[in-house]
């Protein structure tokens, strides 16, 4: 889900990434005696996993019954979702920040794939002004809450190794606790309310490891080059029968492949591009059909992105048992193709995350 604005000065953003990282990395969890770490050591002894004397340590072994945990906090200039700017309203003036927090848990199932689920929140500082004049909703007093959206989701994924194809199916419940203003296009003024309090989606994401193709063509590569994906979502409530699709590419340039300079070696730069189209989805997200020219099927927008990520857990040699931590700065430009529904928008921000 996209998010930020005229952060067009990339050098400034990168400087913030470099300066803010050490401050965010000061606190780290301390190891506790016993608990699951002791259980993992016991499992190693029982299975003979400990290395013989004189050999290198085997490293950290995470118990297989524990999930992979990922937590991410993002601060962004605009909440842009599928080309729609949900944090823009007439007379807004100076940008107010959007705060987003995500929690994901995933369990590996060995040869039969993986399962997971999580929750995601969007908090908008100007929500009261964006919703001004709309004070009735099923959740109470809108003037005392800034939460725009809460999403709950579960998924199952499976990788077809011989083809390098990964398929992930998901069910997502979108909850919009407070009436929110939508600025979808030059007319603006649309309001999502009523049945818009919740909606549900079924989705399928197909991603392809294209390194197989390049190797077959005699081109040496250590991993995927284009990171191709095709995402399809089917709305079940707000836009019943509506379909949203997105095709995207990206490539990570790891600085560690070129230099061993301190800090820089643990950073990577990832440009990305995506194009979205829909069938009966976009117009249902506006209750004011006059904003467009009737029902619309076709290409919605294209999005260009740039992400700079610093793995500061590597820089500070954080032990594996405490997980990996990163700080990222990003900016995006969403170009509206369906410009009778959407506007062009620059947006950007920063994220900090932990995965274990």
C-alpha positions in Angstrom: 0.0 0.0 0.0 1.7 3.2 -1.1 2.3 6.4 0.9 4.1 9.6 0.4 4.5 13.0 -1.2 6.8 15.7 -2.7 9.9 14.1 -1.1 11.5 14.7 -4.5 14.8 15.5 -2.8 16.4 12.1 -2.7 19.7 13.2 -1.2 17.9 14.7 1.8 16.0 11.5 2.3 19.2 9.4 2.2 20.9 11.7 4.7 18.0 11.2 7.1 18.3 7.4 6.6 22.0 7.5 7.5 21.6 9.8 10.5 18.5 8.4 12.0 19.5 4.8 11.8 21.9 4.7 14.8 19.3 6.4 17.0 16.7 3.8 16.1 19.1 1.0 16.7 20.2 1.9 20.2 17.8 -0.4 22.0 17.9 -4.1 21.3 16.5 -7.1 23.2 18.8 -8.9 25.6 19.1 -12.6 25.7 17.3 -14.4 28.5 18.6 -17.6 30.2 16.6 -20.7 29.5 13.4 -20.5 27.5 13.2 -21.6 23.9 17.0 -20.9 23.4 17.8 -23.6 25.9 15.2 -25.8 24.3 16.9 -25.3 20.9 20.2 -26.3 22.4 18.7 -29.4 23.9 17.2 -30.3 20.5 20.7 -30.0 19.0 22.2 -32.3 21.6 19.4 -34.9 21.0 19.8 -34.8 17.2 23.6 -34.6 17.2 23.4 -31.2 15.6 26.3 -29.8 17.6 29.6 -29.6 15.7 32.6 -31.7 16.8 35.3 -29.9 18.8 37.6 -27.8 16.7 35.0 -27.0 14.0 33.2 -23.7 13.5 30.0 -23.2 15.5 26.9 -24.3 13.8 25.2 -20.9 14.3 21.7 -20.1 15.5 19.0 -22.7 15.0 15.5 -21.4 15.3 13.0 -24.0 16.5 10.8 -25.1 13.5 7.6 -24.7 15.5 8.2 -21.0 16.0 6.8 -18.6 13.3 8.8 -16.0 11.3 7.7 -12.7 12.9 7.9 -9.4 10.9 7.1 -6.0 12.4 7.2 -2.8 10.3 6.5 0.9 11.1 6.2 3.4 8.3 5.9 7.2 8.4 4.7 8.5 5.0 3.5 11.8 3.5 0.4 10.4 1.8 -1.5 7.2 2.1 -1.7 6.1 -1.6 -3.5 2.8 -2.2 -3.8 1.5 -5.7 -3.3 5.0 -7.1 -6.0 6.5 -4.8 -4.8 9.2 -2.3 -6.7 8.6 0.9 -5.0 11.4 2.8 -5.8 14.4 0.5 -8.7 16.7 0.9 -9.7 20.2 -0.3 -7.8 23.0 1.5 -5.4 20.5 3.1 -2.4 22.8 2.8 0.8 21.5 4.4 1.1 17.7 4.5 0.0 15.9 7.6 1.8 12.6 8.3 0.4 9.1 7.9 1.6 6.4 10.4 1.4 2.8 9.5 2.1 -0.3 11.5 2.1 -3.9 10.3 2.6 -7.3 12.1 3.0 -10.6 10.2 3.4 -14.2 11.4 4.3 -17.0 9.0 4.8 -20.7 9.6 6.7 -22.9 7.2 5.0 -26.2 6.3 8.0 -27.9 4.7 7.3 -29.4 1.3 3.7 -28.3 1.3 4.2 -24.6 1.5 3.6 -22.0 4.2 0.8 -20.2 6.0 0.6 -16.9 7.7 -1.5 -13.9 8.6 -1.3 -10.5 10.1 -2.8 -7.1 10.8 -2.1 -3.6 9.4 -3.1 -0.2 10.7 -3.2 3.3 9.1 -3.3 6.4 11.3 -3.7 9.8 9.7 -2.9 13.0 11.7 -5.5 15.1 9.7 -8.3 12.5 9.8 -10.6 14.9 11.8 -10.3 17.6 9.1 -10.6 15.1 6.2 -13.8 13.8 7.7 -15.2 17.2 8.8 -19.0 17.4 8.6 -19.5 13.6 8.7 -19.9 12.7 12.4 -22.2 9.7 12.3 -20.7 6.2 12.1 -21.1 2.9 13.8 -17.9 3.2 15.8 -18.6 6.4 17.8 -17.3 9.9 17.9 -15.1 10.6 14.8 -13.6 13.7 16.3 -11.5 11.6 18.8 -10.0 9.1 16.5 -7.4 9.2 13.7 -7.5 5.6 12.5 -8.3 5.4 8.8 -8.0 1.7 8.2 -7.4 -1.7 9.8 -6.7 -4.7 7.7 -6.7 -8.4 8.8 -5.4 -11.1 6.5 -4.5 -14.8 6.2 -2.7 -16.5 3.4 -1.2 -19.7 2.0 1.8 -19.9 -0.3 3.5 -22.6 -2.3 6.6 -22.5 -4.5 6.8 -24.7 -7.6 10.6 -25.1 -7.5 11.1 -26.5 -11.1 9.4 -23.4 -12.6 10.6 -20.9 -10.1 7.0 -19.8 -9.6 5.5 -18.9 -6.2 1.8 -18.7 -5.7 0.1 -17.1 -2.7 -3.6 -16.9 -2.1 -5.0 -14.6 0.6 -8.2 -13.4 2.2 -8.2 -9.8 3.5 -10.8 -8.0 5.7 -10.6 -4.2 5.3 -12.2 -2.2 8.1 -12.6 1.6 7.8 -13.6 2.5 11.4 -14.3 6.2 10.6 -15.9 7.9 7.6 -13.1 9.2 5.4 -12.9 11.7 2.7 -11.6 10.5 -0.7 -9.9 13.0 -3.1 -10.1 10.9 -6.2 -9.5 13.1 -9.2 -9.9 16.8 -10.0 -13.4 17.0 -8.7 -12.6 15.6 -5.3 -15.3 15.5 -2.6 -16.2 11.8 -2.7 -17.0 10.2 0.6 -16.7 6.5 1.4 -19.3 5.6 4.0 -22.2 3.3 4.7 -21.2 -0.1 3.2 -17.7 1.2 3.0 -17.3 0.5 6.7 -15.9 -2.9 5.7 -15.1 -4.9 2.6 -13.4 -8.2 1.9 -11.1 -9.5 -0.9 -9.7 -12.7 -2.2 -6.4 -12.3 -3.9 -3.8 -14.3 -5.8 -0.2 -13.2 -6.2 2.1 -15.0 -8.6 5.8 -14.2 -8.5 8.5 -15.6 -10.7 12.2 -16.2 -10.2 13.5 -15.3 -13.6 17.0 -16.4 -12.9 16.1 -19.7 -14.5 15.5 -18.0 -17.8 18.8 -16.0 -17.7 20.8 -19.0 -16.8 19.2 -21.0 -19.7 20.3 -18.1 -22.0 23.9 -18.4 -20.7 23.7 -15.2 -18.5 25.3 -15.7 -15.1 23.2 -14.4 -12.2 23.0 -15.2 -8.5 19.2 -14.6 -8.2 16.2 -13.1 -9.9 16.9 -9.9 -12.0 13.4 -8.5 -12.6 11.4 -10.0 -9.7 8.3 -10.2 -11.8 4.9 -10.5 -10.1 1.2 -10.4 -11.1 -1.3 -9.6 -8.4 -5.1 -10.1 -8.8 -7.7 -9.2 -6.2 -11.5 -9.9 -6.3 -13.6 -7.7 -4.1 -16.5 -9.3 -2.3 -18.4 -6.4 -0.8 -17.8 -2.8 -1.5 -17.1 -3.5 -5.2 -18.8 -6.9 -5.6 -17.4 -8.7 -8.6 -14.8 -6.0 -9.1 -11.3 -7.1 -10.1 -8.0 -5.2 -9.5 -4.8 -6.4 -11.2 -1.2 -5.2 -10.9 1.9 -6.2 -12.8 5.3 -5.2 -11.4 9.1 -5.4 -11.7 11.9 -4.5 -9.4 15.6 -5.2 -8.8 17.8 -4.9 -5.7 21.3 -3.4 -6.1 23.3 -4.6 -3.0 26.1 -2.2 -2.3 28.0 -5.0 -0.6 28.8 -6.5 -4.0 30.9 -3.4 -4.9 32.3 -2.1 -1.7 33.1 -3.0 1.9 32.9 0.5 3.3 31.4 0.6 6.7 27.6 1.1 6.7 27.5 1.4 2.9 28.2 -2.3 2.5 25.0 -3.1 4.4 22.7 -0.9 2.1 20.8 -1.7 -1.0 18.9 0.4 -3.6 15.8 -1.0 -5.3 14.0 0.7 -8.2 10.6 -0.6 -9.0 7.8 -0.1 -11.6 4.2 -1.3 -11.5 1.1 -0.9 -13.7 -2.4 -1.4 -12.5 -5.7 -2.0 -14.3 -9.2 -2.9 -13.1 -12.7 -4.1 -14.1 -15.6 -2.7 -12.1 -13.5 -1.9 -9.1 -12.4 1.8 -9.1 -15.8 3.4 -9.7 -17.2 1.5 -6.7 -14.8 3.2 -4.4 -16.5 6.5 -5.1 -20.1 7.1 -4.2 -20.1 10.1 -6.5 -20.2 8.7 -10.1 -20.1 12.2 -11.5 -16.3 12.2 -10.8 -15.8 9.9 -13.8 -17.5 9.2 -17.1 -19.6 6.2 -16.0 -18.4 2.6 -15.5 -14.7 2.3 -16.3 -12.6 -0.7 -17.2 -8.9 -0.5 -18.1 -5.5 0.8 -17.0 -5.6 2.9 -13.8 -2.1 4.1 -13.1 1.7 3.4 -13.3 3.9 3.7 -10.2 7.6 4.3 -10.1 9.4 3.7 -6.9 12.9 4.0 -5.3 13.8 2.4 -2.0 17.1 2.7 -0.1 17.4 0.1 2.7 20.0 -0.2 5.4 20.4 -3.5 7.3 21.7 -1.9 10.5 21.6 -5.2 12.4 24.4 -6.3 10.1 26.4 -3.1 10.6 26.2 -3.5 14.4 26.8 -7.3 14.3 23.5 -8.0 16.1 23.5 -11.8 16.9 21.2 -13.9 14.7 19.0 -15.0 17.6 17.8 -11.4 17.9 16.6 -11.2 14.3 17.4 -8.7 11.5 16.6 -5.0 11.6 16.4 -2.4 8.8 15.8 1.2 8.2 14.6 2.4 4.8 13.8 5.6 2.9 11.6 5.5 -0.1 9.8 7.7 -2.6 7.2 7.0 -5.3 5.5 8.7 -8.2 2.0 7.5 -9.2 1.0 8.6 -12.7 -2.7 8.6 -13.3 -3.8 7.0 -16.6 -7.5 7.1 -15.6 -7.2 10.8 -14.9 -10.9 11.3 -14.6 -10.7 9.2 -11.4 -7.2 9.7 -10.2 -4.5 12.4 -9.8 -0.7 12.2 -10.2 1.0 12.2 -6.8 4.5 12.1 -5.4 4.8 10.5 -2.0 7.6 9.2 0.2 8.7 8.4 3.7 10.7 6.1 5.9 10.3 2.6 7.5 11.9 0.7 10.3 11.4 -3.0 10.7 12.4 -6.1 12.5 12.2 -9.7 11.4 12.9 -12.9 13.4 
